[in-house]
Amino acid sequence: MEASSWDALRKQARRLEAQLDDQMIAYRKLVSMKSDGSENDIESDIERSLKQLQQVNSQMQTWVSSGGSEVLSHTLTRHMEILQDLTQEFYRLRSSLRVKQQHASLLDLRDFDRAKFDVETGDSADQALLREQAAISRSSGQMDNVISHAQATLGTLMSQRSTFGGITTKISNVSSRLPTINHVLASIRRKKSMDTIILSLVASVCAFLILVYWLSK
């Protein structure tokens, strides 16, 4: 490959990184505001940009593996770190937004139930049954929200673990030419071990909450 090919790949990577920076700024503003449905479009745009940047990094990895210098290896490592940071930030913001949406949905349900029972009068058997059903529905909704939150967190952790795994494989290809990369690999392995512990804790909490819920019925 010619040097011009590497320069073109770097230019494309920098363009996508700048584009993702702008998209993340807009996404942070949406997360801090009341949800209006527009977050779905920007989430799709960010996911598309992250995928494109991943593809460019893979092409750069192929270029380096074919005989690139240590300087190019350092450059590639930096671009991969930027991709990792952007991916983690996106997952964190998306998880926070989902929790916020679930909380707002739960509040809306409570307001609806309160307004409904305010206009009801009498203590007939049918009204008592409706109140009991509403209470059960609220309890089920709260448990569903807790489980959904736990599942979203679990999905985020699994995605991060997958990202770390892919990066570790690619960095290993150049570790023989770059001794200092061993320190990076050691840090990644420690991070993966911590993710595994957190993943196990989340799964245990989910199982415990489900058990408590069924026992309390």
Sequence and secondary structure as in RCSB ss.txt:
>XXXX:A:sequence
MEASSWDALRKQARRLEAQLDDQMIAYRKLVSMKSDGSENDIESDIERSLKQLQQVNSQMQTWVSSGGSEVLSHT
LTRHMEILQDLTQEFYRLRSSLRVKQQHASLLDLRDFDRAKFDVETGDSADQALLREQAAISRSSGQMDNVISHA
QATLGTLMSQRSTFGGITTKISNVSSRLPTINHVLASIRRKKSMDTIILSLVASVCAFLILVYWLSK
>XXXX:A:secstr
  HHHHHHHHHHHHHHHHHHHHHHHHHHHHHHS   STHHHHHHHHHHHHHHHHHHHHHHHHHHHTT  HHHHHH
HHHHHHHHHHHHHHHHHHHHHHHHHHHHHHHHHHHHHHHHHHHS  S  HHHHHHHHHHHHHHHHHHHHHHHHHH
HHHHHHHHHHHHHHHHHHHHHHTTTTT TTHHHHHHHHHHHHHHHHHHHHHHHHHHHHHHHHHHHH 
